[in-house]
Each structure stands twice: as C-alpha cells, then as structure tokens.
C-alpha cells in the first residue's frame, strides 16, 4: 500500500461495539481531508442495524452522499467515510493493514488496547495516512520511530530512520546475527464445500509462503518453486508442477524479474514476513470425510451419529481436529460417546464440538450424541447449517508445491541455513448434511 493513492477525501474512524449493538461509541477518529462532517458517523450504526434486521448486511453503506466502508475486528468497527467514488478495494486493503499494524503493536486489537494506547494510536494514524494518501504501512518501519517507550530528545543525535530514506525501505542496515538462518513455512488452506449428497460443489487451495529471516547484512535471496510456468519457460516440464493463480508478493520481490523469467528474487525484511500468497483452483478430495445421521424420537429426543474418516496418506497425522456439528436450538441434556477424543455441547452456538488431538491418515472414528428436546413440537424452520471441520496436517501439501532451492548471497560470503516446513490446514471447510 505504501505510495498508492486513494481518493484524497478519506476520513478514518474507529467505532466500538459496546455490550449491546445499540450502545457503541467512537473511540478514535481522524479526519484526513476535512470534507466529511465528523457527525456523519452517527448514521453508521442505525444503517447497520437496519440491514442486519433485513438480512442484507453490506460492506458499503450510504447516507446521503456519504459512503461508509467498514470492517469488524473483535469488538471494534473500523469505518472509513468518503463522499467521492473512491477505490473500494484500496480502502479495504488499508483498513486491514491498520488492523495488522495495531495488532503488531498491541498484540490484541480491542477496545481496551485502544484506550490504553490512544496517544500511540493517533501517532500511527498520522503516519499511516496523510491527507487521504497511504504512507508508511509497514509495522517494522513504524516501530523504529513510533515506540511505546519514553524517549529523551537529543537534538545533536536526531536523525530520520534509514529505512524511511534508503532504497530498501523494508530493511535496516547493519543487522548482525551470530547464526544466519532462514525459516520458510509453506502453508496451504483448503476451502471446500460438499453438498448433502456427498458431491464436492467447490474447492480451491489458498497458499502463503512465510519467512522468518535471521540474516546479517543485506543478503540477496532467490527462491525456486516447482512452478509449471517456470518449467515451461526452461523446457523442463518434468515431474510434478503446480499452476499458481492470483499470486501476490511482498514489496521486496522484484516483480520485473518474476515476470520475465519467473525468478523470485528479493532482499528480505528482517524477522517474520509474508513473502507471497497464491491460489490453486483445483478439485480437492476431502481430506477428512464426514458422514452423519440424525434421528428424532417423538419430538422428545434426538440422536446424532457422526463418522469421520481421514482420506490422506497413512504416514501423515492431522492435529487438533475439530468437528463442529449443528444441533437444534432447543436441545438440552447432552450425552456423548466417542471412539476417540472428546465431545462437548456449546449451547450459545447450537453446536456439538468433537475434538481429536491426533488423527492418523486412513483411520475412522465415531461419535454418538443424544439430546433431549421439548415435548411441544417446534414447527419453525431453523435452516440446515453445515458441519464444519478444523484441522492442521504438518509436513504435507495437497497441491504438491515444493521449495526446490533457496539461494542466499551476501557480499561478506557467510554460509546460511534455510529450513523448510510444509503445513496443510482447513480454511472454509463445510459439509452440508440432511439434518
């Protein structure tokens, strides 16, 4: 986002959700342009409540000629107001960047952290944007000159941080480590929707490559993946390759080099960063398959049977598996029996949650649940929410993406060790049932 211009009429406000939706208040606000009345935020909540009552919640709302673009994070609403035809995608990118920066600073972005650090928040808002134009949005750079510690002004030593002025704005000079290492995490999230008949309606893979860089100096890194386009360019279309779509890089990657010969070349930020993200549009076989049966007895009792099967390699193990099964809203007196793991009733969410710490590939497990129901039949239609599954499988990727090499070049010539880890996890993983 740094250096990209929004329509320069953006007002940025943070509105807090109180204990009840009808009693929020503005915690922090910053009017960058001055052409939107600050009182306009008072119209935001009534519009949101109206839309929620009608079931038509929209990320953009309007009152007169003023538009509200908003996101929700924990107990906060972050709202941008504009009276022009602004670029909505850039506004939302900026709002999510604000959440990322504040989370880096305060660990948790919530009402209390804003109230306890309002001076730092105002300083950050002034640095993140100026007159409607995003400025420095990298938290590592901001932390060099906006700190939560007291500082003593020494005029003779005052200087602008080098990261703001040098060509490599995301990395400071003079970084030194006793042991030079790079940790690479390739994390793939599976989005899956299975209908009640067991057919896969939609599926895709969203991947990210994350780095933890502990390297001295200004190293040049080159990352090689089994990218199908690269292999086609070099005439080596052998072995398993992947086709990546919607590739997005960190600002450190030289895009011209990637576009010409698919080489991922960059000077990395220090510490943790997300190097790139991608999407693979492919048919994904459900890694954890769920079968469910529900029986009602004279409207006084309901029994649920859920079978989970691991449809991945036997050498792999899924960790912290959670199967979330919807139950009737008027259910009570839960009883569970599981072949492994444990199950519990979460009444505030109308869910039975079955947790399995370790789920080997090829294994099948069973959970039975029994609930009491009111004696009076409830004829209201509750809808049929899907079963959702959360899991994480280390040392495994569905797409078959591989880090072929990581070259590290630094003028001092030191040796560095790259470490690679693969993780597959659930994204939006839903299986509809006949409940």
C-alpha positions in Angstrom: 0.0 0.0 0.0 2.9 2.4 0.5 2.9 5.1 -2.1 -0.5 4.1 -3.6 -3.0 6.9 -3.7 -6.6 6.6 -2.6 -9.1 9.3 -3.3 -7.8 12.0 -1.0 -11.1 12.6 0.8 -10.9 9.7 3.2 -11.9 10.1 6.8 -10.9 7.2 9.1 -12.8 6.4 12.2 -12.8 3.5 14.6 -16.2 2.8 16.2 -16.5 0.4 19.1 -19.3 -2.1 19.6 -20.5 -2.0 23.2 -22.2 -4.7 25.2 -25.3 -4.1 23.1 -25.3 -3.2 19.4 -27.4 -0.1 20.2 -24.8 1.5 22.5 -21.5 1.9 20.7 -19.3 5.0 20.8 -16.5 6.4 18.8 -13.1 5.6 20.4 -10.7 7.2 18.0 -11.3 9.2 14.9 -9.1 11.0 12.4 -10.4 13.3 9.6 -7.7 13.5 7.0 -9.3 15.7 4.4 -12.0 17.6 6.3 -14.7 17.4 3.6 -16.8 14.9 5.6 -18.6 16.1 8.7 -17.4 14.1 11.7 -21.1 13.8 12.9 -21.8 11.6 9.9 -20.5 8.6 11.8 -23.7 8.8 14.0 -25.7 7.4 11.0 -23.5 4.3 10.6 -24.9 2.1 13.4 -28.7 2.7 12.5 -27.9 1.8 8.9 -26.0 -1.3 10.0 -28.9 -2.4 12.4 -31.5 -1.9 9.7 -29.5 -4.0 7.3 -29.0 -6.8 9.8 -32.7 -6.9 10.6 -33.4 -7.3 6.9 -30.6 -9.9 6.5 -28.9 -7.7 3.8 -25.7 -6.7 5.5 -23.4 -4.9 3.1 -19.7 -3.8 3.5 -20.6 -0.5 1.9 -23.5 1.7 3.2 -24.5 5.2 2.2 -26.3 8.1 3.9 -26.9 11.0 1.5 -23.7 11.5 -0.4 -21.5 10.0 2.3 -20.4 6.3 2.0 -19.3 4.1 4.9 -16.8 1.4 4.2 -16.3 -0.8 7.2 -14.9 -4.0 8.7 -15.3 -5.6 12.1 -12.5 -6.9 14.3 -13.2 -8.4 17.7 -15.4 -5.8 19.4 -14.5 -3.0 17.1 -15.8 -1.5 13.9 -13.2 0.2 11.7 -15.1 2.6 9.4 -13.8 4.8 6.6 -16.1 7.6 5.2 -15.9 9.2 1.8 -18.1 11.4 -0.3 -16.4 10.5 -3.6 -16.3 7.5 -5.8 -13.2 6.1 -4.1 -11.4 2.9 -4.9 -13.1 0.5 -2.5 -10.6 -2.3 -2.8 -7.7 0.1 -1.8 -9.8 1.4 1.1 -10.4 -2.1 2.4 -6.8 -3.1 1.9 -5.9 0.0 4.1 -8.4 -0.9 6.8 -7.0 -4.5 7.1 -3.5 -3.0 7.1 -4.5 -0.8 10.0 -5.6 -4.0 11.9 -2.3 -5.7 11.1 -0.2 -2.7 12.3 -2.2 -2.2 15.5 -2.1 -5.9 16.3 1.7 -5.9 15.8 1.9 -3.0 18.3 -0.7 -4.1 21.0 -0.8 -7.9 20.5 -4.6 -7.8 20.6 -6.6 -5.1 18.9 -9.7 -4.4 21.1 -11.4 -1.7 23.0 -9.0 -1.8 26.0 -5.8 -1.7 23.9 -7.1 1.4 22.0 -8.0 3.2 25.3 -4.7 2.3 26.9 -2.6 3.4 24.0 -4.6 6.3 22.4 -1.5 8.5 22.1 0.4 5.9 20.1 -2.8 5.2 18.1 -3.1 8.8 17.0 0.6 8.9 16.0 0.2 5.7 14.0 -2.9 7.1 12.2 -0.9 10.2 11.2 1.9 8.1 9.8 -0.3 5.5 8.1 -2.1 8.1 6.0 -1.7 11.8 5.2 -4.4 13.8 3.5 -6.1 10.7 2.2 -2.9 9.1 0.8 -1.5 6.0 2.5 2.1 6.5 3.6 4.2 4.0 5.7 2.2 0.9 6.4 5.0 -1.5 7.4 4.8 -2.1 11.1 8.6 -2.9 11.3 9.5 0.5 9.9 6.9 2.3 12.1 8.3 0.7 15.2 11.7 2.3 14.5 10.4 5.8 15.3 7.0 5.3 16.9 7.6 3.5 20.2 5.6 2.7 23.3 8.6 3.7 25.5 9.6 7.2 26.6 12.4 8.9 24.7 14.8 11.7 25.6 15.3 14.3 22.9 18.9 14.8 21.9 19.0 17.4 19.2 22.5 16.6 18.1 21.7 12.9 17.5 18.2 13.3 16.0 18.0 11.7 12.6 15.4 10.2 10.3 15.4 6.3 10.4 17.4 5.0 7.5 14.6 2.6 6.5 12.5 5.7 5.6 15.1 7.2 3.2 17.1 4.3 1.8 16.3 2.3 -1.4 15.4 -0.8 0.7 12.8 0.8 2.9 11.7 -2.5 4.5 15.1 -3.4 5.9 17.6 -1.6 8.2 21.3 -1.6 7.5 23.9 -3.1 9.9 21.8 -6.1 11.0 24.1 -8.8 12.5 23.4 -12.4 13.7 25.8 -14.9 15.2 24.0 -17.7 13.4 22.5 -16.9 10.0 19.3 -18.8 9.2 16.1 -18.6 7.1 12.9 -20.5 8.1 10.4 -21.0 5.3 6.8 -22.0 6.0 4.6 -23.1 3.1 1.0 -23.0 4.5 -1.9 -24.2 2.4 -5.6 -23.7 3.5 -8.3 -25.8 1.9 -11.6 -24.3 1.1 -14.2 -27.0 0.4 -18.0 -27.2 0.1 -19.7 -30.6 -0.1 -23.4 -30.9 -0.7 -25.8 -33.2 1.2 -25.4 -35.9 -1.5 -21.6 -36.1 -0.9 -20.6 -34.3 -4.1 -17.9 -31.6 -4.0 -19.6 -28.4 -5.1 -16.5 -26.1 -4.9 -12.9 -26.4 -3.8 -9.6 -24.5 -4.0 -6.3 -24.0 -2.2 -5.1 -20.7 -0.8 -1.4 -20.8 0.0 1.1 -18.5 1.6 4.9 -18.6 1.9 6.0 -17.1 5.2 9.6 -16.3 6.1 11.5 -15.8 9.4 14.7 -14.2 8.3 17.7 -14.1 10.7 20.4 -12.9 8.3 23.2 -10.4 8.6 23.8 -7.5 6.2 21.9 -7.0 3.0 21.5 -10.5 1.6 20.1 -11.3 -1.8 17.7 -14.3 -1.8 16.4 -16.4 -4.7 13.6 -18.8 -4.1 12.8 -21.6 -6.5 9.4 -23.4 -6.6 8.1 -26.2 -8.8 6.2 -23.6 -10.8 4.7 -25.0 -14.0 5.2 -21.7 -15.9 8.9 -21.7 -14.9 9.4 -25.3 -16.1 7.6 -24.5 -19.4 9.9 -21.5 -19.9 13.1 -23.6 -19.4 11.8 -26.6 -21.3 12.0 -28.8 -18.2 8.3 -29.8 -17.9 9.1 -32.9 -16.0 7.9 -34.1 -12.6 5.1 -32.7 -10.6 4.5 -29.0 -11.0 1.8 -26.6 -9.9 -0.1 -23.8 -11.6 -0.4 -20.8 -9.2 -3.0 -18.1 -9.8 -3.7 -14.7 -8.1 0.0 -14.5 -7.0 0.7 -11.6 -4.7 4.1 -10.7 -3.4 5.6 -8.7 -0.6 7.0 -5.3 -1.9 10.6 -6.7 -1.6 10.2 -9.1 -4.5 11.5 -7.8 -7.9 8.3 -8.1 -10.0 10.1 -7.4 -13.3 12.4 -10.3 -12.7 9.5 -12.6 -11.9 7.5 -11.5 -14.9 10.5 -12.1 -17.3 11.8 -15.4 -16.0 9.6 -16.4 -13.0 12.6 -16.0 -10.6 11.6 -14.9 -7.1 14.5 -12.6 -6.2 14.4 -10.3 -3.2 16.2 -8.6 -0.3 14.1 -9.9 2.7 12.7 -7.9 5.6 14.3 -8.8 8.9 12.3 -11.2 11.1 8.8 -12.5 10.2 7.1 -11.6 7.0 4.7 -13.0 4.4 6.7 -13.3 1.1 3.9 -14.3 -1.2 0.4 -15.7 -1.4 -1.3 -17.7 -4.2 -4.4 -19.6 -5.2 -4.7 -23.0 -6.9 -8.0 -23.7 -8.5 -8.2 -27.5 -8.5 -10.5 -30.3 -7.5 -9.6 -31.2 -3.9 -10.6 -34.5 -2.4 -11.9 -34.0 1.2 -9.0 -34.8 3.5 -11.4 -35.5 6.4 -14.7 -37.0 5.2 -17.7 -36.7 7.5 -20.9 -38.9 7.4 -23.7 -38.0 9.7 -27.1 -39.5 10.6 -29.8 -37.8 12.8 -32.9 -39.5 14.3 -35.7 -37.8 16.1 -37.9 -39.8 18.5 -41.4 -38.4 19.2 -40.0 -34.9 19.3 -38.6 -35.6 22.8 -35.2 -36.9 21.9 -32.7 -36.6 19.1 -29.7 -38.8 18.4 -26.8 -37.9 16.2 -24.1 -40.2 14.7 -21.1 -38.8 13.1 -18.3 -40.8 11.4 -15.0 -39.1 10.5 -12.5 -40.7 8.1 -9.0 -39.5 7.3 -8.6 -39.6 3.5 -5.0 -38.7 3.4 -1.7 -40.6 3.5 -1.2 -43.0 6.3 2.2 -41.5 7.1 0.6 -38.2 7.9 -1.3 -37.1 11.0 -3.9 -34.4 11.4 -3.5 -32.4 14.6 -6.2 -30.6 16.7 -9.1 -31.8 14.6 -12.5 -30.2 15.5 -15.7 -31.4 14.0 -18.5 -28.9 14.6 -21.9 -30.4 14.3 -25.1 -28.2 14.4 -27.8 -29.3 16.8 -31.4 -28.0 17.3 -31.6 -24.7 19.2 -33.9 -26.1 21.8 -31.7 -29.2 22.6 -30.7 -30.0 26.2 -29.4 -32.8 28.4 -26.5 -33.7 26.1 -24.8 -37.2 26.3 -21.8 -38.2 24.2 -19.9 -41.3 23.4 -16.7 -41.2 21.2 -14.3 -43.8 19.9 -11.5 -41.3 20.4 -11.1 -37.7 21.6 -13.9 -35.9 23.5 -17.1 -34.1 22.7 -18.9 -31.2 24.3 -22.1 -29.2 23.8 -21.7 -25.4 23.1 -25.3 -24.1 23.6 -24.6 -20.5 22.8 -23.6 -21.6 19.3 -26.0 -24.6 18.9 -23.1 -26.9 18.3 -21.7 -30.2 19.4 -17.9 -29.9 19.1 -15.9 -33.2 18.7 -12.2 -32.7 19.3 -9.5 -35.2 18.2 -5.9 -34.2 19.1 -4.2 -36.7 16.7 -6.0 -38.2 13.6 -3.8 -40.5 11.5 -4.5 -40.9 7.8 -6.7 -43.8 6.8 -8.4 -44.1 10.2 -12.1 -43.9 11.1 -13.6 -42.6 14.3 -17.2 -42.4 15.6 -19.1 -40.0 17.8 -22.6 -40.5 19.1 -24.6 -37.8 20.7 -28.0 -37.7 22.4 -30.1 -34.6 23.2 -33.4 -34.0 24.9 -36.0 -31.9 23.1 -39.1 -30.1 24.4 -42.2 -32.2 24.4 -44.0 -29.5 22.3 -43.2 -29.7 18.6 -41.4 -26.7 17.2 -42.7 -26.2 13.7 -40.4 -23.2 13.0 -37.9 -23.7 10.2 -34.4 -23.3 11.6 -32.4 -23.9 8.4 -29.7 -26.5 8.0 -26.3 -25.2 8.8 -23.4 -27.3 7.6 -20.9 -29.4 9.5 -17.5 -27.6 9.6 -14.1 -29.1 10.3 -10.9 -27.5 11.5 -7.6 -29.3 11.3 -3.9 -29.0 10.6 -1.6 -31.5 8.9 2.2 -30.8 9.2 4.8 -31.9 6.6 2.1 -32.2 3.9 0.7 -30.2 1.0 -2.3 -31.0 -1.1 -1.1 -29.2 -4.2 2.3 -30.8 -4.2 4.1 -27.4 -4.2 7.8 -27.7 -3.3 10.7 -25.4 -2.4 13.3 -26.6 -4.9 16.0 -24.2 -3.7 16.8 -21.1 -1.6 20.0 -19.3 -2.6 21.4 -16.8 -0.2 24.0 -14.4 -1.5 25.7 -11.7 0.7 28.9 -9.7 0.0 30.6 -11.0 3.2 30.2 -14.5 1.9 28.8 -16.1 5.0 27.1 -19.5 5.0 23.4 -19.6 5.9 21.0 -22.5 6.6 17.5 -22.5 5.0 14.8 -24.6 6.8 11.6 -25.5 5.1 8.3 -26.6 6.7 5.0 -27.6 5.0 1.6 -27.3 6.6 -1.9 -28.0 5.3 -4.9 -26.6 7.3 -8.6 -26.2 6.9 -9.9 -22.9 5.5 -13.6 -22.6 4.8 -14.3 -26.4 5.1 -18.0 -27.2 5.1 -20.0 -30.4 4.6 -23.8 -30.0 4.3 -25.9 -32.6 5.9 -29.5 -33.8 5.8 -30.3 -32.6 9.3 
